[in-house]
Amino acid sequence: MSDEKTKAAGSDRTKLMDSLRAGRKSARERRPDSEAGAATTAQPPKKKAYDFRQLPQVKQLQVQRAAADMMGIANPFFRPHDGLAAGTTLIDGEIYDNFASYNYLGLNGHPEVNSAAEEAIRTFGTSVSASRIVAGERPGHAELEAALARIHGVEASIVMVSGHATNVTTIGHLMNKGDLILTDSLVHNSIAEGARLSGATRINFPHDDLDALERLLAENRHKFENVLIAVEGLYSMDGDFPDLKRVVRLKQNYDAWLLVDEAHSIGVLGKRGHGIAEHFGIDPTEVEIWMGTLSKTFSSCGGYIAGSKVLCDYLRVTAPGFVFSVGLSPALTAAAIKSAEVMEREPERVAKLQTNGQLFLKLAREAGLDTGPSAGYSVVPVIVGDSVNAAILSNKLLERGINALPIIFPAVAEKSARIRFFITSEHTEDQIRRAVDVTAEELAKLKTGGTTFDRLKQAAK
């Protein structure tokens, strides 16, 4: 560009900027005095880092912790374990009988499972590094999904990286505003969150009250486009399960879909551990959506949906929790595959678990412990009555070599606070007998020590 043109361009830019500045000045002069003054004196709000201690829910937690400290109740949660948690566990260098892990068939730490995970890491590394759509499949993904479909007796399955997210994304994606979701009042939080995400209408029916479910279907089915019934194969807080045959009849009679969450029943119910369908002898294809997790029986981590090929293919390309989430890691995939293989090969593990669960329930009832509606499989609660007593009892059990954690409000109703015992195939008869005896003894001592209110008054002195 010549010097003359450069000077001309510079002059044009100067004129343009002068014109813009003049326009802004003119606009300010045309404003009312009050507005012009406000423009010159107003200051942007001063930003402060928000103090989360001021949140009401945080304050409530602080009050609860202070009350526990005042009564000398140690926090029973988040205790670090120093090794494998199976029938026993190591905490602070001490061995405890362990009733607080989901290792139902003792497959976590099994030599074949460990070896499979190690080989997967050597071959594929520790991560698939992106979603399966972006990063591509690993052979184990398809192998695991085929194994889960076979165990459930259906056409296909799809594996995701979180059990909680599996329910949230599946229910939230399939159901919409204008649909209805009918849930047992004790279903897992992940089902409730999926229902909330979906925008569908949700109605709870009282726990295991199938008469109430039928009334709700009769009164509401015609008002909605799609209806989903959600129940669990075995309820994680109470250890009972629904009459699946009747639930299937109801969903058929009222043209509804049925989701059964088998997080705690796969590997537990049925002669081969194939879950509640095997327990009741029903055709698994009569249930539209089987959901399960990999972190319990299958000694891994993640969740899955099993059902028709059409359903799984649809979720594979549209469900946000699958499409936009990383694929299951090679080690976790291999661990779940090998765990499923060992479960199929060694049904005696399932039989031992069931024997242990029945023994625990029988002894607990004979000792006068309140076990609620538990059917005596992998979950047996001992209902204490309030959260403070439940926490104290858990700590007393730990002092005597038993690791069993409390379930307190709001996870359960305050009057239903409990110690929840997870039973596995790895527990011995002696461990079970001792756990029941010690629990009954310590609970009796607790009941003679006065009410929670009495202890609060004593601690305040």
Sequence and secondary structure as in RCSB ss.txt:
>XXXX:A:sequence
MSDEKTKAAGSDRTKLMDSLRAGRKSARERRPDSEAGAATTAQPPKKKAYDFRQLPQVKQLQVQRAAADMMGIAN
PFFRPHDGLAAGTTLIDGEIYDNFASYNYLGLNGHPEVNSAAEEAIRTFGTSVSASRIVAGERPGHAELEAALAR
IHGVEASIVMVSGHATNVTTIGHLMNKGDLILTDSLVHNSIAEGARLSGATRINFPHDDLDALERLLAENRHKFE
NVLIAVEGLYSMDGDFPDLKRVVRLKQNYDAWLLVDEAHSIGVLGKRGHGIAEHFGIDPTEVEIWMGTLSKTFSS
CGGYIAGSKVLCDYLRVTAPGFVFSVGLSPALTAAAIKSAEVMEREPERVAKLQTNGQLFLKLAREAGLDTGPSA
GYSVVPVIVGDSVNAAILSNKLLERGINALPIIFPAVAEKSARIRFFITSEHTEDQIRRAVDVTAEELAKLKTGG
TTFDRLKQAAK
>XXXX:A:secstr
  HHHHHHHHHHHHHHHHHHHHHHHHHHHHS HHHHHHHHH          GGGSHHHHHHHHHHHHHHHTT   
 SS   SS  SSEEEETTEEEEE S   TTS TT HHHHHHHHHHHHHH S   S HHHH   HHHHHHHHHHHH
HHTSSEEEEES HHHHHHHHHHHH  TT EEEEETT  HHHHHHHHHHT EEEEE TT HHHHHHHHHHHGGG S
 EEEEEESS TTT     HHHHHHHHHHTT EEEEE TTTTTTSSTTS  HHHHHT  GGGSSEEEEESSSTTSS
  EEEEE HHHHHHHHHH HHHHTS    HHHHHHHHHHHHHHHH THHHHHHHHHHHHHHHHHHHTT   TT  
SSSEEEEE SSHHHHHHHHHHHHHTTEE  EE TTTS GGG EEEEE  TT  HHHHHHHHHHHHHHHHHHHTT 
 HHHHHHHHH 
